[in-house]
Amino acid sequence: MRYPYHDASTGQFEALVVELCVYLLGEGTHGFSTGPDEGRDARFEGTAARFPSTAKPLDGKFVIQAKHTESPIAKFSDSDFSGDAASSMISKEVDRVCTLRQMDECDHYFLFSNRR
């Protein structure tokens, strides 16, 4: 069954991502309220419940970012999203992740999007 995620609001998509991470990582996953979030929509710290498996879960500081678009034809390869330009969304995210790593605030980074 296909679900039209582009019809969901940004808040609904972020809530879905947080719930998925609660399942994969654990109840300690918490989302951030709307506003400047330093490149984080949610966070988890500890040993994951199910990621990548229950037999050998990862542990550490997890940063979770949700990127929602209302466009049903948006792709990860769109230049404004993942192009080489410093203004692309991925370039900006990489800068944020590097900053979080330097501050020892991120061991694992998850990026969720409803793009193709």
C-alpha positions in Angstrom: 0.0 0.0 0.0 1.4 3.4 -1.0 0.8 6.4 1.3 0.9 9.9 -0.1 3.2 11.4 2.5 3.3 14.7 0.6 -0.4 15.2 1.7 0.6 15.1 5.3 1.7 18.3 7.1 5.3 18.8 8.1 4.2 18.3 11.7 2.4 15.1 10.9 5.5 13.8 9.0 7.8 14.7 11.9 5.4 13.0 14.4 5.5 9.8 12.2 9.3 9.9 12.1 9.5 10.3 15.9 7.1 7.3 16.4 9.2 5.2 14.0 12.3 6.1 16.0 10.6 5.2 19.3 10.0 1.8 17.8 13.5 1.4 16.4 15.5 3.1 19.1 13.4 3.1 22.2 11.0 5.1 24.4 13.8 7.6 25.2 13.4 9.1 21.8 12.0 12.6 22.1 11.1 15.2 19.5 11.7 18.9 19.7 9.1 21.5 19.4 8.7 23.7 16.3 11.4 26.3 16.0 15.2 26.6 15.6 16.4 23.1 16.4 20.1 23.2 15.5 19.3 20.6 12.8 17.5 18.1 15.0 13.9 17.1 15.0 14.4 14.3 17.6 17.1 12.8 19.7 17.9 9.5 21.4 20.7 8.6 23.7 21.5 5.1 24.8 21.3 1.6 23.4 18.9 1.2 20.5 16.1 -1.4 21.0 16.0 -2.7 17.5 18.5 -0.9 15.3 20.2 -2.3 13.3 19.0 -5.5 15.1 18.0 -6.7 18.5 21.0 -9.0 18.5 23.6 -6.2 18.0 22.0 -2.8 18.6 23.9 0.5 18.2 24.5 2.7 21.1 25.4 6.4 21.5 23.8 9.7 20.7 21.3 9.6 17.8 20.2 12.8 16.0 17.1 12.4 13.9 16.1 14.9 11.2 12.9 14.9 9.1 12.7 16.7 5.8 9.1 16.9 4.4 8.0 18.2 1.1 4.5 18.8 -0.3 5.7 18.0 -3.8 4.7 14.5 -5.0 7.5 14.5 -7.5 10.4 15.7 -5.4 13.5 13.6 -5.5 16.6 13.2 -3.4 18.6 14.1 -6.5 17.0 17.6 -6.9 19.8 20.2 -6.9 18.2 22.3 -4.1 18.1 19.2 -1.9 21.3 17.3 -2.6 23.3 19.4 -5.0 27.0 20.4 -4.5 26.0 24.0 -3.8 26.6 25.3 -0.3 22.9 26.3 -0.3 21.5 22.8 -0.9 19.7 21.3 2.1 22.2 18.4 2.4 25.2 20.7 2.4 23.6 22.7 5.2 22.8 19.5 7.1 26.4 18.2 6.7 27.6 21.5 8.3 25.2 21.1 11.2 26.2 17.4 11.7 29.9 18.3 11.7 29.2 21.0 14.4 27.2 18.4 16.5 30.1 15.9 16.1 32.6 18.5 17.2 30.5 19.2 20.3 30.3 15.4 20.9 26.5 15.6 20.5 26.1 13.1 17.7 27.3 9.5 17.1 24.6 8.5 14.6 22.5 10.6 12.3 19.2 9.7 10.7 17.7 11.7 7.8 14.1 10.8 6.9 12.4 12.4 3.9 9.3 11.7 1.8 11.3 12.3 -1.4 11.7 9.6 -4.1 
